[in-house]
Amino acid sequence: MIPLSVAQLAEITGAVLDAVPDARALVTGPVVIDSRAARPGSLFAALPGLRVDGHDYAPAAAAAGAVVVLATRPCGAPALLVADVPAALATLARAVVDRLPDLTIAGITGSAGKTTTKDLTAQLVETLGPTVAPRGSFNNEIGHPLTVLGVTGDTRYLISELSARGPGHIAALCRVAPPRLGAVLCVGHAHAGEFGGIENVALAKGELPAALPADGVAVLNADDPRVLAMATRTAARVVTFGTVTGHRDAGSGGPDVRAAGVTTDDLGRAAFTLETQAGAAPVRLRLHGAHHVTNALAAAGLAAELGMELDAIAAGLSAAVARSRWRMEVTERGDGVTIVNDAYNANPESVRAALAALSDMTAGGRRGFAVLGQMTELGEESEGFHEQVGQLAARAGVAGLVVVGDGTEPILAGAKSVPSWSGELLHVPDAPAAARALEQRLSGGDVVLVKASHSVGLQAVALALTGERPFPAGEPAS
């Protein structure tokens, strides 16, 4: 963070000082919400949680070197007392941005692919100058301002990831750190239940291009009609990306940034020719799944608008690695079994993409197994989408489909409705049972995909199968 005194922080946030020995003391960062991450010069934000209250850990943060605590009540440490800690973080983040006129902010949103696109964009833009990007999925009303507060006077680029659970959320995040560039990846059924339908999801995602200034750039997916329609909601110049042609206007040459000749190898890694007005260059991604082509094109569009040359973009995409865990994370075991941990989250579109990647990885005759759990927050259409997922898994020709937990009966019904499928169907109560069932069936060369919404916790299956975090021997199913 840029250095600010306790007195300045109080003025910015409207806080009342409590037990502060010296208001001139400087906070240099980082801003943390975990007392274990506090160090000399830091600011500790005391947040209430489901199981613990950050105020209880304020003394430990101060002992570790935190200069002051952002809190709602006295907490046994020097504190800035405010009515709402998250709101104060957002106010502070905006004040920091306003003090850095040379900072360029690029925002990324979409129903799927945000984190991967953010990671790809950051790896490209870092070559242009000092860059800050979120850790993992720091993309909500807490994680976003924490990311923004990681910038310093030297930072030139901030890559922000913007999520929403309802209308107005993305607009609010854009007010915290106003982007000049914004990329929208797709509109899908993630959180459609909370939003009240996919059209409302589109309205919410469109808050990013709507927030861009007239001298900004909106980078929109031409393969998604709902995203392309957002061109009417922005004052910014529009740049399109995609793998298809003719979306923007009659007679056009297709998207401005496009992928031609997409192929995948036996690990599902895509190769394509990146085409722009500047020419063409080959790209061979190290990420698994052809759906990452869309993410790569969005990253390429943003990087090009920030001044990066085409050949450098192509080389950067080809060298980029997965920085965030449990998103098509591939582990090859010593016995030849491949585990694909894509269990960070799930919605109908991302499950379809993951199953397509599994098909690519088993096209050479390897056996495929899919471990699927519930997709949450789909609203009234949930049952139908789960049935479709079961059908997709069966049509992908998996040797085994392991369905985990309650609320997954429609997946079973969908798989059973495909008469041509001859694979094995298992319904197990929990992650330990799924791992045990798989270990009894796996042999060298098999590929296992694990996919569900984050709250289901199926990453535990993948971690057990890779040996990173095995279940205790004989752990009973719960």
Backbone hydrogen bonds, N-H to C=O, Kabsch-Sander energy under -0.5 kcal/mol:
donor,donor_aa,acceptor,acceptor_aa,energy
4,L,27,V,-2.0
6,V,25,A,-1.9
7,A,23,A,-2.5
9,L,5,S,-2.5
10,A,6,V,-2.3
11,E,7,A,-2.1
12,I,8,Q,-2.5
13,T,9,L,-2.4
14,G,10,A,-1.5
15,A,10,A,-1.4
16,V,81,L,-2.0
18,D,79,A,-2.4
25,A,22,D,-1.7
27,V,4,L,-3.3
28,T,26,L,-0.6
28,T,41,G,-1.6
29,G,41,G,-2.3
32,V,30,P,-0.6
32,V,43,L,-2.8
35,S,33,I,-0.5
37,A,34,D,-2.2
38,A,35,S,-1.1
41,G,65,G,-1.6
42,S,39,R,-2.2
43,L,30,P,-1.9
44,F,68,V,-1.9
45,A,32,V,-3.0
45,A,43,L,-0.6
46,A,44,F,-0.7
46,A,70,L,-2.8
47,L,45,A,-0.9
49,G,52,V,-2.1
54,G,47,L,-2.8
56,D,53,D,-1.8
57,Y,54,G,-1.5
58,A,55,H,-1.2
61,A,57,Y,-2.1
62,A,58,A,-2.5
63,A,59,P,-2.4
64,A,60,A,-1.4
65,G,62,A,-1.3
66,A,61,A,-2.5
67,V,42,S,-2.5
68,V,42,S,-0.8
69,V,78,P,-2.0
70,L,44,F,-2.9
71,A,69,V,-0.7
71,A,80,L,-2.4
75,C,77,A,-0.5
79,A,18,D,-2.9
80,L,69,V,-3.3
81,L,16,V,-3.0
81,L,79,A,-0.6
82,V,71,A,-2.9
82,V,80,L,-0.5
88,A,84,D,-2.0
89,L,85,V,-2.4
90,A,86,P,-2.2
91,T,87,A,-2.3
92,L,88,A,-2.6
93,A,89,L,-2.6
94,R,90,A,-2.2
95,A,91,T,-2.0
96,V,92,L,-2.1
97,V,93,A,-2.3
98,D,94,R,-2.4
99,R,95,A,-0.8
99,R,96,V,-0.8
100,L,97,V,-2.0
103,L,100,L,-1.8
104,T,156,R,-2.5
106,A,158,L,-2.7
107,G,181,L,-2.7
108,I,160,S,-1.8
109,T,183,A,-2.5
111,S,186,C,-1.8
117,T,113,G,-2.5
118,K,114,K,-2.7
119,D,115,T,-2.4
120,L,116,T,-2.6
121,T,117,T,-3.0
122,A,118,K,-2.5
123,Q,119,D,-1.9
124,L,120,L,-1.5
125,V,121,T,-3.1
126,E,122,A,-2.4
127,T,124,L,-1.4
128,L,125,V,-2.4
129,G,125,V,-1.0
132,V,157,Y,-2.5
138,F,135,R,-1.1
139,N,137,S,-2.0
144,H,140,N,-2.6
146,L,142,I,-1.7
147,T,143,G,-2.2
148,V,144,H,-2.4
149,L,145,P,-2.4
150,G,147,T,-1.8
151,V,148,V,-1.8
155,T,152,T,-1.0
156,R,130,P,-2.6
157,Y,130,P,-1.9
158,L,104,T,-2.6
159,I,132,V,-2.8
160,S,106,A,-3.1
160,S,158,L,-0.7
162,L,108,I,-2.9
163,S,139,N,-2.3
163,S,161,E,-0.5
169,H,166,G,-1.5
172,A,168,G,-2.0
173,L,169,H,-2.1
174,C,170,I,-2.4
175,R,171,A,-1.4
176,V,172,A,-1.2
177,A,173,L,-1.6
180,R,105,I,-2.7
181,L,105,I,-1.8
182,G,217,V,-2.2
183,A,107,G,-2.7
184,V,219,V,-2.1
185,L,109,T,-2.3
185,L,183,A,-0.5
188,G,186,C,-0.5
192,A,189,H,-2.3
193,G,377,E,-2.1
194,E,377,E,-0.6
195,F,191,H,-2.1
196,G,192,A,-1.9
197,G,192,A,-2.4
201,V,197,G,-1.4
202,A,198,I,-2.3
203,L,199,E,-1.9
204,A,200,N,-2.1
205,K,201,V,-2.7
206,G,202,A,-2.1
207,E,204,A,-1.7
208,L,205,K,-1.6
210,A,206,G,-1.8
211,A,207,E,-1.0
211,A,208,L,-1.0
212,L,208,L,-0.6
212,L,209,P,-1.0
216,G,213,P,-2.0
217,V,180,R,-2.0
218,A,237,R,-3.2
219,V,182,G,-3.5
219,V,217,V,-0.6
220,L,218,A,-0.7
220,L,239,V,-2.6
221,N,184,V,-1.0
222,A,220,L,-0.7
222,A,241,F,-3.1
223,D,241,F,-0.6
224,D,221,N,-1.2
227,V,224,D,-0.6
228,L,224,D,-2.7
229,A,225,P,-1.9
230,M,227,V,-1.7
231,A,228,L,-1.8
232,T,229,A,-1.6
233,R,230,M,-1.9
234,T,231,A,-0.7
235,A,212,L,-0.6
237,R,216,G,-2.1
239,V,218,A,-3.1
241,F,220,L,-2.1
242,G,257,V,-2.0
252,S,249,D,-2.1
257,V,240,T,-2.0
258,R,275,E,-2.4
259,A,242,G,-1.3
260,A,273,T,-2.1
263,T,271,A,-2.5
265,D,269,R,-1.6
268,G,265,D,-2.1
270,A,287,L,-0.6
271,A,263,T,-2.6
272,F,283,V,-2.4
273,T,260,A,-2.8
274,L,272,F,-0.6
274,L,281,A,-3.2
275,E,258,R,-2.8
275,E,273,T,-0.6
276,T,279,G,-2.9
279,G,276,T,-1.6
281,A,274,L,-2.0
283,V,272,F,-2.8
285,L,270,A,-2.5
286,R,317,L,-0.5
289,G,268,G,-3.2
289,G,287,L,-0.5
292,H,289,G,-1.7
293,V,290,A,-2.0
294,T,291,H,-0.8
295,N,291,H,-0.9
296,A,292,H,-2.6
297,L,293,V,-2.4
298,A,294,T,-2.1
299,A,295,N,-2.2
300,A,296,A,-2.5
301,G,297,L,-2.5
302,L,298,A,-2.2
303,A,299,A,-2.7
304,A,300,A,-2.6
305,E,301,G,-1.8
306,L,302,L,-1.2
307,G,304,A,-1.6
308,M,303,A,-2.3
313,I,309,E,-2.3
314,A,310,L,-2.6
315,A,311,D,-2.3
316,G,312,A,-2.5
317,L,313,I,-2.7
318,S,314,A,-2.0
319,A,315,A,-1.3
320,A,316,G,-1.2
323,R,321,V,-0.5
327,R,324,S,-0.5
329,E,341,N,-2.2
330,V,328,M,-0.7
331,T,339,I,-2.5
333,R,331,T,-0.7
333,R,337,V,-3.3
336,G,333,R,-1.8
338,T,446,D,-3.0
339,I,331,T,-3.1
340,V,448,V,-3.6
341,N,329,E,-3.0
341,N,339,I,-0.7
342,D,340,V,-1.0
342,D,450,V,-2.0
344,Y,326,W,-1.9
351,V,347,N,-2.5
352,R,348,P,-2.0
353,A,349,E,-2.1
354,A,350,S,-2.3
355,L,351,V,-2.6
356,A,352,R,-2.0
357,A,353,A,-2.0
358,L,354,A,-2.2
359,S,355,L,-2.2
360,D,356,A,-2.0
361,M,357,A,-2.2
362,T,358,L,-1.2
363,A,360,D,-0.8
365,G,362,T,-1.8
369,F,447,V,-2.9
370,A,400,G,-2.2
371,V,449,L,-3.5
372,L,370,A,-0.6
372,L,402,V,-2.4
373,G,451,K,-1.6
376,T,374,Q,-0.6
381,E,378,L,-1.0
382,S,379,G,-1.8
385,F,381,E,-2.3
386,H,382,S,-2.4
387,E,383,E,-2.1
388,Q,384,G,-2.1
389,V,385,F,-2.0
390,G,386,H,-1.9
391,Q,387,E,-2.2
392,L,388,Q,-2.8
393,A,389,V,-2.4
394,A,390,G,-2.1
395,R,391,Q,-2.8
396,A,392,L,-1.5
397,G,394,A,-1.7
398,V,393,A,-1.3
399,A,368,G,-2.5
400,G,368,G,-1.3
401,L,424,E,-2.9
402,V,370,A,-3.1
402,V,400,G,-0.5
403,V,401,L,-0.6
403,V,426,L,-3.2
404,V,372,L,-2.5
405,G,428,V,-2.6
408,T,405,G,-0.7
411,I,408,T,-1.0
412,L,408,T,-1.4
413,A,409,E,-2.5
414,G,410,P,-2.5
415,A,411,I,-2.3
416,K,412,L,-2.4
417,S,413,A,-1.2
418,V,415,A,-1.5
421,W,418,V,-1.5
424,E,399,A,-2.7
426,L,401,L,-2.8
426,L,424,E,-0.5
428,V,403,V,-2.5
428,V,426,L,-0.5
434,A,430,D,-1.9
435,A,431,A,-2.6
436,R,432,P,-2.3
437,A,433,A,-2.3
438,L,434,A,-2.1
439,E,435,A,-2.4
440,Q,436,R,-1.3
441,R,438,L,-2.2
442,L,438,L,-2.1
445,G,336,G,-0.7
446,D,443,S,-2.0
447,V,367,R,-2.7
448,V,338,T,-2.9
449,L,369,F,-3.0
450,V,340,V,-2.5
451,K,371,V,-2.8
453,S,374,Q,-2.2
456,V,453,S,-1.6
457,G,453,S,-0.6
457,G,454,H,-1.2
460,A,457,G,-1.6
461,V,458,L,-1.4
462,A,458,L,-1.2
463,L,459,Q,-2.7
464,A,460,A,-1.9
465,L,461,V,-2.4
466,T,462,A,-2.1
467,G,463,L,-0.7
468,E,463,L,-1.0
469,R,463,L,-2.0
475,E,472,P,-2.0
